[in-house]
Amino acid sequence: MRLPSSIFVSVSLFTAETTAALYLSSTYRSAGDQIWQGLTLLFTLVPSVLVQLTLTFIHRDLSRDRPLILLLHILQLGPIVRCLEAFCIYGSVGHVEEPYVSITRKKQMPRGGQSEEVERQVGQAEGKLFTHRAAFARTSVIQAFLGSAPQLTLQLYICALQQGVSIGRGTLMVISLLSIVYGALRCNILAIKIKYDDYEVDVRPMAYLCIFLWRSFEIATRVVVLVLFSSVLQLWVLPVVLLNFLVFFFYPWILFWQSHSPFPENIEKTLTRVGTTIVLCLLTFLYAGINMFCWSAVQVKLNDPDLINKSQNWYRMAVYYMLRFVENASLLLLWYIYKTDFYNFICAPLLVLLLLLAYAIAIFFMLVFYQFCHPCRRLFSSSMTQGLWTCSSLLCLTCNSASPQNRPMGKSPSPAIHTEPANDGAHDSSSDTTDDMANETTYDMLNDTIYDTPNEMSNNKCGGINGDINHSVSCNA
């Protein structure tokens, strides 16, 4: 059984960021900056409350007689208590006899075209640890994109206005950046393990390194671009942010309304229709927050029983990064045009070039990850290179079909001369090549319950969004 190190990292980042934010808010209060103090506390307390609610919801503490645990969650100490509980469970392994042991079956990665199925015993302690890992994986994502990301943007904006970085503010920005990157990394790893749940997935250190570099360059570039733009066009940054957020928030709902599907009632039996609506809104809210700063591995589908769309393809990812690159370049261009004398001490063209280059480096590490370091790349129906080539071909065909046809400018041909129309079948051959690719990354934000996996893929479904764990688990988040 592996040491629950991911839980320790999550709690450490949560505690360090909260402590640094509280200290920084006290310095703002001493300096009389009440607005900065209020915003700093807002981006600290709101995600903290959401983290407490998530842990309580997943562990079903409301339906159990655990008043002390609920009190500690109210005092915002829930993550620390859960971490201590997880390490106590890990320490008791081998010292206490397991009253119940289940058998799990997992496939190994195919070698030579064949995949063997292995069986393994899973005890209650390992099942409980899996529940804790799944809960903290979700809280890491919530803390990263609903707390750390806006916090980092705010503190960097204050640095730009005050033309300086204090020790407390710099410490908080570093911790926030690490928290965002870690949350994005956990999102990617969970996506892999949920997508290929019936396989025994082994994520190697090189894969972690590629994801870390990919997400670091992507998120840091995005935050800097937003701060630069907001420093010169304060009134226009709000429409840009709201437009991005609302597009990703309402996109799953629009698809749901277009499908004419019934309202999902299978989220939680104890929830009313109002409670279910609140949970779905929080899910799409988090989905929009992730896409604001980086590509989200999860694609929400409200008319699906699992609330997750697993048919994501290379085309959608390519379109996202293309549009995001164009948006970042446009915002940097506007900043360069309207920049004030405050930025005379830096070389503005060089800064713009470096930021665009950093985003291109992020895309490069993403390609390296999917092409060489993805643990399940042998199961891809096509390689990353083939997928992007198909995407670019489709984009070219779309642009060509939208442009007007070239017509001869000279004398019109004689009526007696008949020309056969050109064969455009080539345009039809690649129209649907990227709709149902199996080499995508998905992240089940709510459903991480894993049942005993049969051989058929059709029976591999997750049930119950509250993170309850059937002890036939083998894939640890």
N, C-alpha and C positions, 0 to 999 in steps of 0.2 A: 504494500500500500504506500502510495506516494505521500510525502509530507505536504500538508495543505499550505504551501508557500504562497499560492495565488491569493488566498484569504488574508494572509499576513501583509502582503503588498497592498491590497485594496484598503485594509484598515489603516495601514501606515500612511498612505497618501491622504485618506480621508481625515485622519487626525491632524496630520501636519498642515494641510491646507486650511482646516478650520481654525487651528491655533494661530497660524500666520495671518489669516484674515481678521480675526478678533484683535490681534495686536495692532495691525495696520489701521483698523477702524478707530482704535483708541488714540492713535497718533493724529488721525484726521480730526477727531473731536478736540484734541488739545490745540490744534492749529485753527480751529473754527470752521473747517470745511465740512459742514453738515450734509451737503449733497453727496460728496464722495463717501462720507461715512455711511449714509443711508443706503447707497447703492452697493457698497462693499458688503454690508450686513445682509442686504436682500439676496445677493448672489451666493451668500453662504448659508443662510437659514432655510431658504426655499428648497434647494436640493437636499439639505439635511433632513428636512421633514419628509420629503418624498422617499428618501432612502429608508427612514424608519417605517413608513407605511408599506414599502415593498417587502422588507424583511418580515414584518408582521403578517402581511397577506400570504406570503409564500409558506411560512411556517404555521399558518392557521392558528395563531395565538389567541384570536378572538373567540374561537370555539373551544379553547382549552383553558383549564383553570391554572393560569400562570400570571397572577397579579404582579409579582415582582418583575418579571420580564417586561410586562406592559409599562410599568412605572419607569423602568430604565429606558425604554424606548421614548417615553414622553420627555425624559430628561436628556434626550439625544445621545444616549450612551449605548444604544442597541448594538451597533457594529462591534464595539469593543467586547461586549458580553458574548456575542455570537462567535467572535474569534476565539475567545477563551474556551467556549464550549466545544468548538471544533478541535482545538488542540488537546482538550481533555479526552475526547473520543479517540483521537489518534493515539494518545498515550495509553489508553486502556486496551488497545488491540493486542491480543496475545496473553493478556493477564486475566481476561474474563472469557469464559466459555460462551461461544455463539449458540444461542438457542435455536436459531433459524439460519439456514444456508440455502441459497437458491443457485440455480445453474443458468449461466448465460452462454449464448452461442454467437460468436463473431467470426466474420470472414477475414482472412488475411489478404493483404494486397496481392493481386495476381502476379505470378512470376511464370513466365513461359506460357501465358495464356490460361493458366489454371489457378484457381483460388481455393484454398483449403479452409475448412470451417473448424474452429477450435472451441472447446468448452472450458468454462472457468467458473469456480465457485465464488459467490459474492455473499458476504455476511451482512448482518444488520449495521455494523459499525461503518462499513464502506458505503452502504446505502445512505446513512445519515450524513457522512462526509460529502457525498455527492450532492445531497440537498443543500448543504452549506455552500459548496462551490458554485452551484447553480444560482443561488440567491445572491452571492457576492459578485458573480459575473454580471448580473443585471444591475445591481447597485453601482458597479464601476462605470457602466455605460451612462446611467442616470446622472451620477456625480460629474462625469466628464463633460457631457454635452449640455446639461441644464444648469451646471454650476461653474465648473472650471473654465469652460470656453468663454462664456460672457464675462467672467471675472478677469481672465487674461486680457480680453479686449478692452475692458474698462481701465485696468491698471496701465496698460500700454498707452492708451489715449491720455491718461493723466500725465504720464511721463512726457508725451509729446507737447502737452500744453505748458507744463512747468519746466520743460527743458532740463530735466534731471531725473536721476534714478536713485532713490534712497535704498538703504540696506533692506528695510522691511518690505518695500514694494518690490524690489528685485527678487527677494526670496520667495515672495508669494507668486510672482510671475513664473519663476522656474518650477515651483511645485505644481502650479496649475498646468503648465505645458506638459510636464511628465504625467499628470493625471489624465489629460486629454489623450495623449498618445497611448497610455496604458489602456484606457477605455476602448479606444479604437482597435488596439491589438486584441483585447479580449473579445471584441465583437467579431473580428475575423476568425479567430480560433474556434469560437462557438459555432460560427457559420459552417466551418468545415466539418466539425464533429456532428452537427445536426444533419447536414446534407448527406453525409456518408456514415450514418449511424450504424448500419449493419456491418461496417468494416472496422477493423482494429486500426485506428488512426494513430500514427506516431509522428508528431510534429518535431522536427529537428531544429537545433540551434540556428542554423543558417536561415531557416524559414522565419524564425522569430526576428532575426537581424534584418532581413529584407522588409518585413512588415513594419518594424520599428522605424527604419529609415524612410520608407514610403510615407507613412503617416506623419512623421516628424516634419518632413519638407512640405507636405501638402497642407497640414494644419497651420504651421508657422507662417507660410506664405499667405494663406487666406486671412489670418488675423492681421498681419502687417498691412495688407492691401486695404482692408476695411478701416483700419486706424488712419492710414494716410488719407484716404478719401474723406473720412469724417472730419479730419482736422482742417480741411479747407472748404468743404461743402457740408456744413452741419445740418442744414435744412433738408438736404437731398439724401442723406444717409438713411433716414427713417423710411422713406418710400422704397429704397433699394432692399433694405433688410425685411420690411414687411412683405414685399412682393415675393422674395425668395421663400420666406417662411410660409406664406399663405398658399403658394403654389404646391409645395410639398405637403402641407397640412390637408388641403382639400382634394388633392389628387386621388388618394385611396377612396374618399367618399364619393367622388364623381364616378369612379369606376363601379362602385357599389350601387349607386343609383341607376346607372346605365344597365347593369345586369338584371335589374328588377328581382333581385333575390330577397327572400324573407329576412327579417331582422334576426341577427345571430342571437340565439338563446342558450347556446351550449357553453358559454364561457365559464359560468359558475352557477350552480344550482341555487345557492343562497342569495344571489344577486337579483334585484328587481330589474325592470326595464330601464329605469333611471340609472341604477348602479351600473348596468352593462354599458349604457351610453357613456357614462363618465369614464369607465375603463377604456373604451374604444377611443375616446377623445384624448386621453392621456397617452395611449399608444401612438396615435398619429401625431400628437404633439412632440413626443420624443423622436419619432421618425423625421419630422421636419427639422428638429434641432440638430440631428446628426447630419442631414444633408446640407444644412447651412454652412458647415465647416469642412466636410469631407464626404466622400462617397459612402453611402450606407449599404452595408452588405444585406440588410433586410429589405424586402419589398413587401409592404403590407397589402393584403388582399382580404377585405372585410367579408366578402361572400364565400370565403373558403373556411371549412371547419376549423382549420388550424390558424386562421387569420394571416397566413403567410403565403406569398406567391413564390413558388419554387421553380418557375419557368423563366427566371431572369436569364438574359443572354448577353453576349459580348456587345451586341449592337447598342443596347441601352446604356451600358457602361461607357462605350465609346462616345455616344452622344452627350452624356453627362460631362465627361472630361473636356470634350471639345467646347461645349457651351460655357463651362466654368472657366476655361482658359481665355475665351473671348471676353467674358465678363471681367475677369481680373485685369486683362490688358486694357479694356475700356475704362475701368475705374482708375487705373494708373495713368492713362492718358489724360483724363479729366483732372487728376491731381497735378500732373505736370503743367497743364495749361493754367490752372488757377492757383498754383502754389504761391505763397507769400514770401516775404524776405526772410522769414524765420528759417527757411530751408536753404539759405545761401551758403551755409557752412558745409553742405554735402553736395556731392556731384549727382544731381537728379537723374540724368540719363543713365549713369552707371547703376544707380539704385534700381531703376526700372528694369534694366537688363538683368541684374542679379536676381530680382524677384521672379521674373519670367523664367529665367534659367533654373531657379530653385523648384518651380512648379514642374518644369520639364524633367528635372531629376527625380521628382516624386513619381511621375508617370513611368520613368525608366525603371525604378526599383519595383514598381507594381508589375511591369512586364517581366522582369527577372523572376519575381516571385511565382507568377502563374506559369511561366515557361520552364523553370528549372527547380524551384524550391517547394512547390505545392506538394503536400504529402500524398494527394490523391490524383496527381496529374496523369497516372496510367489509366484512370477511369474516364478521362475526358474523351468525348466523342470526336473532338478536333482540338488541335493545339491553339495556344493563344495567338500565334502568328497567323494561322489560317483563319481564326475568328475575326481578327482585326482586318485582314485582307478582304474578307467577305463584307465586313461593315463598310470599309472604304469603297468597295465596288458598288454596294447598294446606294451609298451617298452620291457617288458619281452618276449612277443611273437616275437617281431622283433629280439631281441638278440638270442633267441633260434633258430629261422629260419635261422639266418646267420651262426650259428655254425655248424660244420660237424657232421653228424649223427654217433652215436656210432655203431660200427660194431663188431661182435664176432671175437675174435682172435684165437679161436681154430679151430678144424677140420670143414670143410664146411659140411653142411647138405646133406643128401642123396637126389638125384634127385627125388625119389619117394615121398618125404615128401614135402608137399605144405603148406605154411603159408599165412594166409590172411594179407594183409597190414593193419596197424593200422588206425583207423578212426581219421582223423584230422579235423573233422568238427568243433571242438571247436575253431580252429584257425580262422575259417571263421565267427564265430558268433559275434565277437567283432571288426571286421575290420573297420566298419563305424559307430561306436557308438558315436563318438565325433565330427563328421564333421559338423553337423547342430544344435548344441545345442543353445538354446535361452538364456542361462544365461551368456552372455558375456558382456564386457564393451567396448563401442565404444565412440569415440569422433569425432564429425563432425567439422573439423577444419575450413571449409569454409562455410558450409551450416547450418545456424542457423535460417533461416526463417521458421516460423511456421504458418500454415494456420489453418482455422477453421477445427477442427478434426472431421471427421465423425466416425461412429461406426466401419466401416470396417478398418482393419489394412492395407489393400492393398492401401488405398488412403492416408495413412499417410506418405507423402514425403515432403522433404524440397526443396525449390526452390530458386535459386539465391544465389550465393556465396558472394555477397556483403553485406549480413546481413540485407537486407531490411526486414522490419517487417510488416506483415499484422496484424492489431490490434485485431485479435481474438486469442491473446496470453494469456496463463495462466501460463506457466512454465518459471519462471524467472531464468536467468543464474546467 
